[in-house]
Amino acid sequence: MKSDVFVVIMAGGVGSRFWPYSRNARPKQFIDVLGNGKSLLQMTYQRFLTTTGSENIIIVTNDIYSELVQEQLPDLNPEHILTEPARRNTAPCIAYAAYKIRKKNPNAVMVVTPADHAIFQEENFTNVIKTATDAARGSDKLLTVGITPNRPETGYGYIQYLESDSEVKKVKTFTEKPELALAKTFLQSGDFVWNAGIFVWSISAIVGSFEKSLPDMAEVFEAGDATYYGSEEKSYINKIYPQCENISIDYGILEKSKLVFVVQGTFDWSDLGSWNSLHEIRDKDEQENVIDGDVILGECSNNIIKSETKRLIVLDNLDGYLVGDFDDVLIVCKKDQDSRFREYVAAVKSKKGAKYL
């Protein structure tokens, strides 16, 4: 398939809110979270093969995960695995990919997506991506995909758009993780969508945006042009990457631009940012329990039980809990306390060291 569309899959996160299932050595994008025999990275890669060919798919990940990417995507050209020597959020990651793609095809359209989201109704998803890539081609527009909210979620970013008859609507405001009262107002207003973190733009549009809004970052990736696709690329990136500002593409570019547009997603989506979000999308028993392992339940409802041991688990009188039974860690806690998981990870690190992380 010949295409001017390049897909960049960001696969460098550590997924701490999914601990202890997600670990530093194998974060959630590399594990079979949905129980279908495929990792989230593999599902994301396969999803985009209907948009472009494998020769136009690029994975950006941390140095320590490059072998995992090759193991899970054996058909991917190793040249298409871009490795970060340090975590610097999404702006440097996207800049690196954009400047490298520009060297191969300065007229390309670039799709950027996280590796660890769950997307259903994939035909609808492909159609939304086509709408966005068509709008981006030869344009200065910066496009994002928005999801129609079905609840006042406080863990997502929101995008407000200007009403129009077009499928591509101009963005009015961004709001990051609002308080519950404000999220309820957004839901009632009808002109807000969740920010799915999926972006589409022409190479010229995003490079121009870096030059305008993050000029220091643009300068260092521009200066590396002679090294891209060559033997000096990795050493150059290793030298300059840790010096890049630690900033997201949202804060660094999108919230400063007047050329941001949104395409509304007509598919089911979850960012799988927590155990609670996994509970929402997994199949459940009659008491709304998600069960994965050898489990006997008494009076239990609305729980998620995940076991990777051979132990039989017997539970009674639990409502709204996570029970995670792993070889070296057992966790029992309320499943909707997403913010607490970073505290758990920090406490384990300080008191027990990194071996459990």
C-alpha positions, 0 to 999 in steps of 0.5 A: 500500500503506497501512502503519504500517511505516516503513523507514529505510535508512542509506546514509552510510558510506564503505566504506573496506575496499572501497577502491579500488572504493569511493571517498569520492565513490561508496561501496560502497552506490552501486556494482554490487558483485554485478555484477547491474546494481543498486547495493546501495542499489537492491537494499535499497530494492526488497527492502523494497517487499514490506514497505511502500510507497515513501511509507514508505521513508526514506534517511538519508545524508551531505549529499554523497550526497543527489544520488546517492540521488536519481539511483539512486532517482528514484521516492523523494520527495526529502522522504524523503532525510534528510541528515547534515551530519556523521558521528556513527555510527548512534544520531543517524541513527536518532534523527533518523529516529525523531523525524521519523516520530513526527510523521507517525505516532506509532503507527508501527513502524520498521525500520532497515537498512544500505544495503550488505548482500547478502541472498538468499532474499528471501521468507524475509527478508520473512517474518522482517521481518513476524515482527519488525514484528508483535512490535514493534507496540504493544510496548516490545520492541527487536528485532534480526535475527540470522543463524545463524553457519556459521563462527567469524567474528571480524569480526561482532558476536554475540548470545546469546539465551535458548532458547525455543519462540518465534520471538522470543527474549530477548537475553542478551548482546552481544559485538562482534568476538570473538577466534577462540577465543571465536568458535569457542566461540560457534559450538559453543554453538548459542545465538549468532547474528551481529548483522545490524544490522537493527533493528525497534521501535515508535516509542514504544519507541525514543523512550522508549529514547533518553529513558532511555539517551541523554537529551541526544540525545533532548532535541535531536531532541525540540526540533526537532519543530516543524521536521520536514517544514518549511522550517526542518528542514535548518538545525536539523539542521545546527546540532545534529547535529555536537553529537550524541555519536558513538555506535552504537545498539548501545552507546548503547541496545541493550546497556543495555536489558533489552527486546532480543529477536532474530528468527533470520534464515532467509536468506543474508546478508553484510555485504559488509564486505570484498573477502574477503566479496565473494569468498565470495558471488560465482560462481567458476570451478573454481579458486575465482577470482572474475573480473571483467574481461579476464583470463587466469589460469595456476596461480591459485586462490582469488583475486578479480580486478576490473578497470575498465580496458581492460587485459588482465590476465595472472596466474600462481601466485597464491593468495588474492589481490585484484587490483584494476585501476582507472583511477588505482589498481592494488592487489595484496594478500592478500584476507583481510587486511581490517584492512589496508585502513584502513591502506592508505587512511591511507597513501595519504591521508598520502602522496598526498593525497585524490584517490585516495580 
